[in-house]
Amino acid sequence: MSVSVSYPGIYIQELPLSAHTITPAPTSIAAFVGYTHPLRTQSFNTAVRLFSFTDYETQFGGLYTSGLVDANVARAVFQFFLNGGSDAYVVGLQPKLRDANGFVLGTLGGPTGLNFTATVTTQPAGNGMVFTALEPADRVPMKVTINNLRASSPIAGSPLNTFDVIIAYGARIETFRGVVIGGDPNLAPDKKINSASTLVTVAPPSGNGFGTSLAANTSAASSITLPATFATTFSPQDFVNVFEANTSLDKVEIFNLLLVPGVADSLVVSAALSFAENKRAFAILDPPPTAPANGPNSIDTLMTAFPKSQNGALYFPYLLSTDPVTATTIAEPPSGFVAGIYAAIDASRGVWKAPAGLATTVRNTVGQVSTGLMNDPQQGVLNLASVNCLRSFVGVGTVVWGARTLVADNDAFAQSKYVPVRRMTLFLEQTLYANLRWVVFEPNDEPLWLAIRSSIEAFLLGLFNQGALQGSKPSDAFQVKCDATTTTPADQQNGIVNIVVAFAPLRPAEFVIIKIAQLAGQTAAA
């Protein structure tokens, strides 16, 4: 507002601040995607924000041990918070029971899922299984037997989609023969069973499927063994669906770390890396659980077929930890531990510091699995293959001993070779993206350009003073250009303002070379 002058003298006018304060973006909000407790998860396929493992227990049921549904997400989240993490999203996937051909036989958990807590055992014919679904404590167990699996078509290679169902509840037994999935709708589970059963109600959970409305039980599945005709509840498509546009996780404004604990499937990893790139996030990936440090099918040979991205890093090997559920030592994927280390280093030093070194002692582990033990020359091979190793040293414990991205062996990505350099770039991108919204619809001319430069330069100067950038003086550490040379009259006409930000990142001292010279031929008098 202009000053109204009427008398000779001095007038004071307060001008609005042209520069805008830039707030640093967060750096270690982790997003976990994977199967969660089938009976205790409050909401599947929804990104739920958590600030402690207690929050996880409330939303997803906590730790459990199952031979049918992997517990990698629960354990990874547990290790994340234990090792320094404080902020996370979890997308719980609902496991579906599939045969060896990937055919869906049922959905575990939820209002229409098959809720069970006891064992799955092979039938005498070798081609069936039994679910024991426990109702409340004052009820008797209900056994649901699915057996005599067979193909409805005589054509070789046809999927096993026809089976018999036997339901036993105390002395009451119901038998349904020739139930078909994906065939004659009159033979489908919901038609054939519901019309006659007085014990259960069956409903296809989605598409062709099999489920029952048995009373939910809050106990976890235990001691489950699968017969030979079945593979696993794992399906790459369950994960890929989460990484599509407009999903619950895609609508989360910002997260920094993406994990699919225990999953090394190339389709899932590729989708996760692509999603991380679109969200300006960084993926922390796990190796195949049985990959050894050296020898046949070693992790470095497997890396040749592993998807590549500058927005991801792989850590090896699996770590041994005590299972709170069974009190036994089990092998766990390293990503959850490492994500917690990322968060701890970010908080104590900054995102520009490599999350590796003697200061990154991993909590709640007794070391690596035996196939992941290595010496220095063996790690040298893995290091060149973009495999970040976890090593144990006497008097120190287990530490992260690598900080390379998945493209470290590609000279075309030399500027993104190291984890802290790439994460620093993503941090700046997320910060500027979130803090420059005020520029939209402002007059596109020199006053705006000056305000933009002033805001960004002040922010980068703060980082320089924290030791986050390389150089002895600010002009060596960063440059910001936003003027007539970056924004042409044509750009102005089209409503475009161009900002060029250059910075000199810190690179880790990965190889420390010590040179020793020895004096020789000196006399005692000298």
QUIPE-V499595 format. One record per backbone hydrogen bond with DSSP energy under -0.5 kcal/mol. CO is the residue of the C=O (numbers start at 0). NH is the residue of the N-H. E is the energy in kcal/mol with one decimal. If there is no record, write none. Layout:
BEGIN
co/nh/e
CO/NH/E
CO/NH/E
END
This chain:
BEGIN
co/nh/e
2/4/-0.7
12/14/-0.6
20/22/-0.5
21/23/-0.5
27/29/-0.7
28/255/-2.6
28/256/-2.4
29/88/-3.0
30/258/-2.9
31/90/-2.9
33/92/-2.5
34/72/-0.5
36/40/-1.6
37/109/-0.7
42/45/-0.6
45/47/-0.6
45/91/-0.6
47/89/-2.0
49/87/-2.3
51/55/-1.3
52/56/-2.5
53/57/-1.9
54/58/-2.2
55/59/-3.5
55/60/-0.6
55/61/-0.6
56/60/-1.4
58/41/-2.8
59/36/-0.6
67/69/-0.5
67/232/-0.7
70/74/-2.0
71/75/-2.6
72/76/-2.7
73/77/-1.9
74/78/-2.4
75/79/-2.2
76/80/-2.1
77/81/-1.8
78/82/-1.9
79/84/-2.9
80/83/-0.9
86/29/-2.0
87/49/-3.6
88/31/-2.9
89/47/-2.2
89/91/-0.6
90/33/-1.9
91/44/-3.3
92/35/-1.4
92/94/-0.6
94/107/-2.6
96/104/-4.2
96/105/-1.3
97/230/-0.8
98/101/-2.2
102/98/-2.1
105/96/-3.2
106/108/-0.5
106/113/-2.7
109/112/-1.2
112/114/-1.0
113/115/-0.5
116/221/-0.7
117/221/-0.6
118/120/-0.5
119/224/-1.0
122/125/-2.2
126/148/-1.3
127/122/-0.6
128/145/-2.7
130/132/-0.7
130/143/-3.3
131/116/-2.0
131/117/-1.5
131/133/-0.7
132/134/-0.6
132/141/-2.2
135/138/-2.6
140/142/-0.5
140/169/-0.7
141/132/-3.2
141/143/-0.5
142/144/-0.6
142/167/-3.0
143/130/-2.9
143/145/-0.5
144/146/-0.6
144/165/-2.6
145/128/-3.2
146/163/-2.7
149/160/-0.8
149/161/-2.3
154/157/-1.7
158/151/-0.5
158/160/-1.2
160/180/-2.4
161/149/-2.4
162/178/-2.4
163/146/-2.1
164/175/-3.0
165/144/-3.5
165/167/-0.5
166/173/-2.6
167/142/-2.7
168/171/-1.9
171/168/-3.1
173/166/-3.1
175/164/-2.9
178/162/-2.3
179/181/-0.5
183/186/-2.1
184/187/-1.0
186/179/-2.3
187/190/-0.7
187/191/-3.0
188/192/-2.3
188/193/-0.8
190/194/-0.9
192/195/-1.6
192/196/-3.1
200/212/-2.0
206/208/-0.7
209/106/-1.0
210/202/-1.0
226/229/-2.0
228/99/-1.7
232/95/-0.7
234/237/-1.1
234/238/-0.8
235/238/-0.7
235/239/-2.4
236/240/-2.3
237/241/-0.6
238/241/-0.9
238/242/-1.0
239/242/-0.7
240/243/-1.2
243/246/-1.0
246/250/-1.5
248/251/-1.3
255/281/-3.2
256/30/-3.0
257/283/-2.2
258/32/-2.0
259/262/-2.1
261/263/-0.5
262/285/-0.6
264/268/-2.8
265/269/-2.5
266/270/-2.0
267/271/-2.6
268/272/-2.6
269/273/-2.2
270/274/-2.2
271/275/-2.6
272/276/-2.3
273/277/-1.9
274/278/-1.7
275/280/-3.0
276/279/-1.0
281/257/-2.2
282/284/-0.6
282/312/-2.1
284/314/-2.1
287/290/-1.5
291/298/-2.4
294/297/-1.4
297/300/-0.7
297/301/-1.8
298/302/-1.4
300/303/-1.0
301/304/-1.3
302/305/-1.0
308/311/-0.7
308/405/-0.8
310/282/-3.0
311/405/-2.1
312/284/-2.9
313/387/-2.4
314/286/-0.7
315/389/-2.0
317/368/-1.9
318/331/-3.2
319/365/-2.1
319/366/-0.6
320/322/-0.5
320/329/-3.0
321/323/-0.6
322/326/-2.9
327/322/-3.5
327/329/-0.5
329/320/-2.5
331/318/-2.6
332/335/-0.5
333/337/-2.5
334/338/-2.7
335/339/-1.6
336/340/-1.7
337/341/-2.7
338/342/-2.1
339/343/-2.3
340/344/-2.7
341/345/-2.6
342/346/-2.0
343/347/-2.0
344/348/-3.1
344/349/-2.1
349/352/-1.9
353/355/-2.4
356/359/-1.8
359/399/-0.6
366/319/-3.3
368/371/-2.0
369/372/-1.1
370/292/-2.4
374/378/-2.2
375/379/-2.1
376/380/-1.3
377/381/-1.7
378/382/-3.4
379/383/-1.6
380/384/-0.8
381/384/-0.6
381/386/-2.3
382/385/-1.5
385/313/-0.6
385/387/-0.6
386/388/-0.6
387/315/-2.5
388/390/-0.5
388/400/-3.0
390/398/-3.2
392/395/-2.1
392/396/-2.5
396/392/-2.1
397/361/-3.3
398/390/-2.0
398/400/-0.5
399/356/-2.9
402/418/-2.2
404/407/-1.4
406/409/-2.1
408/410/-0.6
409/412/-2.0
410/413/-1.5
412/415/-1.9
413/416/-1.3
416/404/-2.2
417/421/-2.1
418/422/-2.6
419/423/-2.0
420/424/-1.9
421/425/-2.2
422/426/-2.3
423/427/-2.2
424/428/-2.4
425/429/-2.8
426/430/-2.3
427/431/-2.8
428/432/-2.4
429/433/-1.9
430/434/-1.7
431/435/-1.3
435/438/-1.5
436/439/-1.3
438/441/-2.2
442/444/-1.6
444/447/-0.9
444/448/-2.2
445/449/-2.7
446/450/-1.9
447/451/-2.5
448/452/-2.6
449/453/-2.6
450/454/-2.2
451/455/-2.4
452/456/-2.8
453/457/-1.9
454/458/-1.7
455/459/-2.7
456/460/-2.4
457/461/-1.6
458/462/-1.6
459/463/-2.5
460/464/-2.4
461/465/-0.9
462/465/-0.5
462/467/-2.5
463/466/-1.6
467/505/-0.6
472/475/-1.7
472/476/-1.0
473/476/-0.7
473/477/-2.3
476/503/-2.6
478/501/-2.7
480/499/-2.7
482/485/-0.8
482/486/-2.4
485/487/-0.6
487/491/-2.5
488/492/-2.4
489/493/-1.5
490/495/-3.0
491/494/-1.4
498/500/-0.5
499/480/-2.7
501/478/-2.4
502/504/-0.8
503/469/-3.3
507/509/-1.8
509/511/-0.6
510/512/-0.6
511/513/-0.6
512/514/-0.6
513/515/-0.5
END
